[in-house]
Amino acid sequence: MNNIVMRKITVTSEYQPLVSTGLVASVTISTPPSNAGNVLFKGDDGSDVPWIPGQWHEFKSIDLSAVEVKGTPGDVVTVVGGTW
C-alpha cells in the first residue's frame, strides 16, 4: 500500500529524528528559504552537515527515523513524498 508523506518538522537546538518510528519513503527534504539560519543534519560519521535556507534534495527509500536535524529553534524542515 502506498501512502503520502507530508510533514513539517520544527527544529530545536538539539538533534532530533525527522520521525519518531521507522518510516521508509521516497521524499524531497527541504529547508525553506524563510528559515533564519542553516539546519544541521547529522552526517553518517556524526559530523554536522549544514543546509542553507532554500536547499533541498531528493531521496529514494530512505528511513526518515535515521535522519537527525537541529538548528535555530523555530526553523523548519519539510518532507514531501510517499512510500512508493
VEXKEKE-798702 format. One record per residue: residue number from 1; residue in one letter; x, y, z of N, C-alpha, C, CB in turn. Coordinates in nm, 2 decimals, always signed. Each point is the difference from the previous one (the first is absolute). Glycine has a CB too. Example, Ala and Ser with C-alpha at 12.3 -4.5 7.8 and 13.67 -1.06 7.14 Angstrom:
2
{r 1; a; {+1.32; -0.57; +0.78}; {-0.09; +0.12; +0.00}; {+0.09; +0.12; +0.00}; {-0.19; -0.12; +0.12}}
{r 2; s; {+0.15; +0.23; -0.19}; {+0.09; +0.11; +0.00}; {-0.08; +0.11; +0.08}; {+0.12; -0.06; -0.22}}
This chain:
84
{r 1; m; {+0.08; -0.12; +0.00}; {-0.08; +0.12; +0.00}; {+0.09; +0.12; +0.00}; {-0.18; -0.12; +0.12}}
{r 2; n; {+0.15; +0.22; -0.20}; {+0.07; +0.12; -0.01}; {-0.07; +0.11; +0.08}; {+0.08; -0.06; -0.23}}
{r 3; n; {+0.01; +0.14; +0.30}; {-0.05; +0.11; +0.08}; {+0.07; +0.13; -0.03}; {-0.07; -0.17; +0.18}}
{r 4; i; {+0.00; +0.28; -0.17}; {+0.07; +0.13; -0.02}; {+0.06; +0.04; +0.13}; {-0.17; +0.07; -0.17}}
{r 5; v; {+0.29; -0.01; +0.16}; {+0.07; +0.05; +0.12}; {+0.01; +0.15; -0.02}; {+0.13; -0.22; +0.04}}
{r 6; m; {-0.18; +0.30; +0.05}; {+0.00; +0.14; -0.01}; {+0.02; +0.05; +0.15}; {-0.14; +0.02; -0.21}}
{r 7; r; {+0.26; +0.03; +0.24}; {+0.03; +0.04; +0.14}; {+0.07; +0.13; +0.00}; {+0.00; -0.24; +0.07}}
{r 8; k; {-0.02; +0.32; +0.04}; {+0.08; +0.12; +0.03}; {+0.05; -0.03; +0.14}; {-0.14; +0.16; -0.15}}
{r 9; i; {+0.28; -0.16; +0.16}; {+0.06; -0.03; +0.13}; {+0.07; +0.13; +0.05}; {+0.04; -0.24; -0.07}}
{r 10; t; {-0.08; +0.29; +0.19}; {+0.06; +0.12; +0.06}; {+0.13; -0.05; +0.07}; {-0.23; +0.12; +0.02}}
{r 11; v; {+0.34; -0.06; -0.06}; {+0.13; -0.04; +0.06}; {+0.02; +0.07; +0.13}; {+0.10; -0.03; -0.23}}
{r 12; t; {-0.01; -0.04; +0.31}; {+0.04; +0.05; +0.13}; {+0.15; +0.01; +0.00}; {-0.21; -0.10; +0.12}}
{r 13; s; {+0.26; +0.14; +0.00}; {+0.15; +0.02; +0.01}; {+0.07; -0.14; +0.02}; {-0.04; +0.23; +0.09}}
{r 14; e; {-0.04; -0.33; -0.07}; {+0.05; -0.14; +0.02}; {-0.04; -0.09; -0.11}; {-0.01; +0.03; +0.25}}
{r 15; y; {+0.09; -0.12; -0.29}; {-0.03; -0.10; -0.11}; {-0.13; -0.07; +0.03}; {+0.24; -0.02; -0.05}}
{r 16; q; {-0.33; +0.00; -0.05}; {-0.12; -0.07; +0.01}; {-0.02; -0.07; -0.13}; {-0.10; +0.15; +0.17}}
{r 17; p; {+0.04; -0.27; -0.17}; {-0.03; -0.07; -0.13}; {-0.11; +0.07; -0.07}; {+0.09; -0.22; +0.09}}
{r 18; l; {-0.10; +0.20; -0.22}; {-0.11; +0.06; -0.08}; {-0.13; -0.07; +0.04}; {+0.15; +0.05; -0.19}}
{r 19; v; {-0.15; -0.18; +0.22}; {-0.12; -0.07; +0.05}; {+0.04; -0.09; +0.12}; {-0.11; +0.00; -0.23}}
{r 20; s; {+0.02; -0.03; +0.32}; {+0.04; -0.07; +0.12}; {+0.01; -0.15; -0.02}; {-0.11; +0.18; +0.13}}
{r 21; t; {+0.04; -0.24; -0.23}; {+0.01; -0.14; -0.02}; {+0.04; -0.02; -0.15}; {-0.18; -0.05; +0.18}}
{r 22; g; {+0.23; -0.07; -0.21}; {+0.04; -0.03; -0.13}; {-0.10; +0.03; -0.11}; {+0.14; -0.18; +0.10}}
{r 23; l; {-0.10; +0.25; -0.20}; {-0.09; +0.03; -0.12}; {+0.09; +0.01; -0.12}; {-0.17; +0.12; +0.15}}
{r 24; v; {+0.16; -0.22; -0.24}; {+0.08; +0.01; -0.12}; {-0.08; +0.05; -0.11}; {+0.13; -0.20; +0.07}}
{r 25; a; {-0.08; +0.31; -0.14}; {-0.08; +0.07; -0.10}; {+0.10; +0.06; -0.10}; {-0.19; +0.05; +0.16}}
{r 26; s; {+0.14; -0.01; -0.28}; {+0.07; +0.07; -0.10}; {-0.05; +0.15; +0.01}; {+0.03; -0.21; -0.15}}
{r 27; v; {+0.05; +0.30; +0.19}; {-0.04; +0.13; +0.03}; {+0.09; +0.11; -0.05}; {-0.11; -0.10; +0.20}}
{r 28; t; {+0.06; +0.22; -0.20}; {+0.08; +0.12; -0.01}; {+0.01; +0.07; +0.14}; {-0.06; +0.03; -0.25}}
{r 29; i; {+0.18; -0.01; +0.30}; {+0.02; +0.06; +0.13}; {+0.05; +0.14; -0.03}; {+0.05; -0.22; +0.12}}
{r 30; s; {-0.11; +0.32; -0.06}; {+0.05; +0.14; -0.03}; {+0.00; +0.09; +0.13}; {-0.10; -0.03; -0.23}}
{r 31; t; {+0.18; +0.13; +0.22}; {+0.01; +0.10; +0.10}; {-0.05; +0.13; -0.06}; {+0.19; -0.11; +0.12}}
{r 32; p; {-0.31; +0.16; -0.09}; {-0.06; +0.11; -0.07}; {+0.08; +0.13; +0.01}; {-0.22; -0.10; +0.06}}
{r 33; p; {+0.21; +0.18; -0.17}; {+0.08; +0.13; +0.00}; {-0.03; +0.09; +0.11}; {+0.00; -0.03; -0.24}}
{r 34; s; {-0.12; +0.01; +0.31}; {-0.04; +0.09; +0.11}; {+0.08; -0.03; +0.13}; {-0.22; +0.03; -0.11}}
{r 35; n; {+0.29; -0.14; +0.12}; {+0.08; -0.04; +0.12}; {+0.09; +0.12; +0.03}; {-0.02; -0.25; -0.05}}
{r 36; a; {+0.05; +0.27; +0.18}; {+0.09; +0.10; +0.05}; {+0.14; -0.04; -0.02}; {-0.17; +0.07; +0.17}}
{r 37; g; {+0.20; -0.20; -0.16}; {+0.14; -0.05; -0.01}; {+0.01; -0.13; -0.06}; {+0.05; +0.12; +0.20}}
{r 38; n; {+0.07; -0.18; -0.21}; {+0.02; -0.13; -0.05}; {-0.06; -0.10; +0.09}; {+0.21; +0.07; -0.11}}
{r 39; v; {-0.26; -0.18; +0.05}; {-0.04; -0.12; +0.07}; {+0.12; -0.10; -0.01}; {-0.25; +0.04; -0.04}}
{r 40; l; {+0.29; -0.10; +0.16}; {+0.10; -0.09; +0.00}; {-0.05; -0.14; +0.00}; {+0.14; +0.16; +0.12}}
{r 41; f; {-0.10; -0.24; -0.22}; {-0.03; -0.14; -0.01}; {+0.12; -0.08; +0.06}; {-0.16; +0.03; -0.20}}
{r 42; k; {+0.13; -0.14; +0.28}; {+0.10; -0.08; +0.05}; {+0.05; -0.09; -0.11}; {-0.09; +0.01; +0.24}}
{r 43; g; {+0.22; +0.00; -0.27}; {+0.06; -0.08; -0.11}; {+0.02; -0.15; +0.05}; {+0.11; +0.20; -0.09}}
{r 44; d; {-0.09; -0.29; -0.01}; {+0.02; -0.14; +0.04}; {+0.12; -0.02; +0.09}; {-0.10; -0.06; -0.22}}
{r 45; d; {+0.20; +0.16; +0.22}; {+0.11; -0.01; +0.09}; {-0.01; +0.08; +0.13}; {+0.14; -0.04; -0.20}}
{r 46; g; {-0.26; +0.09; +0.22}; {-0.03; +0.08; +0.12}; {+0.02; +0.15; -0.02}; {+0.06; -0.20; +0.13}}
{r 47; s; {+0.00; +0.24; -0.24}; {+0.03; +0.15; -0.03}; {-0.13; +0.07; -0.03}; {+0.23; -0.06; -0.08}}
{r 48; d; {-0.22; +0.20; +0.10}; {-0.11; +0.09; -0.03}; {+0.01; +0.03; -0.15}; {+0.00; +0.10; +0.23}}
{r 49; v; {-0.11; -0.12; -0.30}; {-0.01; +0.03; -0.15}; {-0.10; +0.11; -0.01}; {+0.06; -0.24; -0.07}}
{r 50; p; {-0.01; +0.36; +0.04}; {-0.09; +0.12; -0.01}; {-0.08; +0.00; -0.13}; {+0.15; +0.13; +0.15}}
{r 51; w; {-0.28; -0.10; -0.14}; {-0.08; +0.03; -0.12}; {-0.05; +0.15; +0.01}; {-0.08; -0.24; -0.02}}
{r 52; i; {+0.11; +0.31; -0.08}; {-0.04; +0.15; +0.00}; {-0.15; +0.01; -0.02}; {+0.23; +0.07; -0.08}}
{r 53; p; {-0.29; +0.04; +0.12}; {-0.14; +0.02; -0.03}; {-0.02; -0.01; -0.15}; {-0.03; +0.15; +0.21}}
{r 54; g; {-0.08; -0.22; -0.25}; {-0.03; -0.02; -0.14}; {+0.06; -0.13; -0.06}; {-0.01; +0.25; -0.02}}
{r 55; q; {+0.10; -0.32; +0.09}; {+0.06; -0.12; -0.05}; {-0.10; -0.12; +0.00}; {+0.23; +0.08; +0.08}}
{r 56; w; {-0.22; -0.17; -0.18}; {-0.08; -0.12; +0.00}; {+0.07; -0.11; -0.07}; {-0.21; +0.14; +0.00}}
{r 57; h; {+0.17; -0.26; +0.03}; {+0.06; -0.12; -0.06}; {-0.11; -0.11; -0.01}; {+0.23; +0.06; +0.08}}
{r 58; e; {-0.23; -0.14; -0.18}; {-0.09; -0.11; -0.02}; {+0.07; -0.13; +0.05}; {-0.12; +0.11; -0.19}}
{r 59; f; {+0.04; -0.20; +0.26}; {+0.06; -0.12; +0.05}; {-0.10; -0.11; -0.03}; {+0.12; +0.12; +0.19}}
{r 60; k; {-0.07; -0.24; -0.23}; {-0.08; -0.12; -0.03}; {+0.02; -0.10; +0.11}; {+0.02; +0.05; -0.25}}
{r 61; s; {-0.13; -0.10; +0.30}; {+0.00; -0.10; +0.10}; {+0.09; +0.03; +0.12}; {-0.05; -0.17; -0.18}}
{r 62; i; {+0.03; +0.28; +0.24}; {+0.08; +0.04; +0.12}; {-0.09; -0.02; +0.12}; {+0.13; +0.17; -0.13}}
{r 63; d; {-0.06; -0.22; +0.24}; {-0.07; -0.02; +0.13}; {+0.01; +0.14; +0.07}; {+0.06; -0.25; +0.02}}
{r 64; l; {-0.17; +0.32; -0.01}; {-0.01; +0.13; +0.05}; {+0.03; +0.01; +0.15}; {-0.17; +0.05; -0.17}}
{r 65; s; {+0.16; -0.17; +0.24}; {+0.04; +0.00; +0.14}; {+0.15; +0.01; +0.02}; {-0.22; -0.13; +0.05}}
{r 66; a; {+0.29; +0.10; -0.15}; {+0.15; +0.00; +0.01}; {+0.06; +0.14; -0.04}; {+0.00; -0.24; -0.06}}
{r 67; v; {-0.08; +0.33; +0.02}; {+0.04; +0.14; -0.04}; {-0.02; +0.09; +0.12}; {-0.05; -0.04; -0.24}}
{r 68; e; {+0.15; +0.10; +0.30}; {-0.01; +0.08; +0.11}; {+0.04; +0.15; -0.03}; {+0.05; -0.20; +0.15}}
{r 69; v; {-0.12; +0.29; -0.10}; {+0.02; +0.14; -0.03}; {+0.00; +0.09; +0.13}; {-0.11; -0.03; -0.23}}
{r 70; k; {+0.18; +0.14; +0.22}; {-0.01; +0.11; +0.10}; {+0.03; +0.13; -0.06}; {+0.07; -0.16; +0.18}}
{r 71; g; {-0.10; +0.27; -0.11}; {+0.03; +0.13; -0.06}; {-0.06; +0.11; +0.09}; {+0.00; -0.10; -0.23}}
{r 72; t; {-0.03; +0.21; +0.16}; {-0.06; +0.11; +0.07}; {-0.14; -0.03; +0.04}; {+0.14; +0.16; -0.13}}
{r 73; p; {-0.17; -0.16; +0.26}; {-0.13; -0.04; +0.05}; {-0.11; +0.08; -0.08}; {+0.09; -0.06; +0.23}}
{r 74; g; {-0.19; -0.01; -0.28}; {-0.11; +0.06; -0.07}; {+0.02; -0.01; -0.15}; {-0.02; +0.16; +0.18}}
{r 75; d; {+0.14; -0.19; -0.23}; {+0.02; -0.03; -0.14}; {-0.07; -0.13; -0.03}; {+0.22; +0.14; -0.02}}
{r 76; v; {-0.24; -0.17; -0.11}; {-0.07; -0.12; -0.04}; {+0.08; -0.08; -0.11}; {-0.22; +0.11; +0.07}}
{r 77; v; {+0.18; -0.24; -0.07}; {+0.04; -0.09; -0.11}; {-0.13; -0.06; -0.06}; {+0.23; -0.05; +0.11}}
{r 78; t; {-0.25; +0.05; -0.24}; {-0.11; -0.06; -0.06}; {+0.03; -0.13; -0.06}; {-0.10; +0.22; -0.03}}
{r 79; v; {+0.01; -0.32; +0.03}; {+0.02; -0.13; -0.06}; {-0.13; -0.03; -0.08}; {+0.16; -0.08; +0.19}}
{r 80; v; {-0.14; +0.06; -0.32}; {-0.11; -0.03; -0.09}; {+0.03; -0.11; -0.09}; {-0.07; +0.24; +0.01}}
{r 81; g; {-0.02; -0.34; -0.02}; {+0.02; -0.11; -0.09}; {-0.09; -0.11; +0.04}; {+0.24; +0.05; -0.02}}
{r 82; g; {-0.19; -0.18; +0.02}; {-0.09; -0.11; +0.03}; {+0.07; -0.13; +0.01}; {-0.18; +0.12; -0.12}}
{r 83; t; {+0.11; -0.22; +0.15}; {+0.05; -0.14; +0.02}; {+0.00; -0.08; -0.12}; {-0.07; +0.01; +0.24}}
{r 84; w; {+0.07; +0.05; -0.36}; {+0.01; -0.08; -0.12}; {+0.14; -0.03; -0.04}; {-0.22; +0.10; -0.07}}
